[in-house]
Amino acid sequence: MASTVSPDQYAYDQMVQARQKTPESRMSDALMSAARRFTVTAAQPAHVRPTPFSDSVDMTKTIALPAAVSAYQIALTFICPKGRGARIEQYGVSVQDATYTYNGSILWAFKLNGAFLANGLSNWGEQRGSSVFPRKTVINMNFGDRLDFLIMRAVLGTNGTQNVQMNMRGWSYRMRNTYQFTQASATAY
């Protein structure tokens, strides 16, 4: 005849076994539990390549730059939307005057949250990409960040007012959300 164990006796036996476990076996059980819930997402981060849920950033403006020497003025501004990140990947400048030689009489710069960007992204005067063939760059932004693309006349212009076309391109993306007690450690979309 088979013996039956009451639910209370079974719960008591389980409690006694748990108390008798060594610290090593408890650690092993905890690691096994964590390994069962661990998931690897095999996708590139959203700031490396646009995802289907990305919004493009494609801004272009033509500025009439007077001949007089001036301070930096804002040509383009992008503010990263709430709950999103952004990456500006390309920029270009084209002076519409065919005789202009990119001799440093006009300067360009980027400001992120009011500070000039380093690594050659501020105070340059040479041709760096055009509106048709923009130059590659990486400017990563978090929500609320403000990126300004600036222009100024550094030397008195002999040809008078010059039209300058400026552009920047990239994308904004939804930030990853991390939730506890789900089978995956991060849900992207």
Secondary structure, 3 states (H helix, E strand, C coil): CCCCCCHHHHHHHHHHHHHHCCHHHHHHHHHHHHHHHCCCCCCCCCCCCCCCCCEEEEEEEEEEECCCCCCCEEEEEEECCCCEEEEEEEEEEEECCCCCCCCCCEEEEEEECCEECCCCCEEECCCCCCCCCCEEEEEEECCCCEEEEEEEECCCCCCCCEEEEEEEEEEEEECCECCCCCCCCCECC
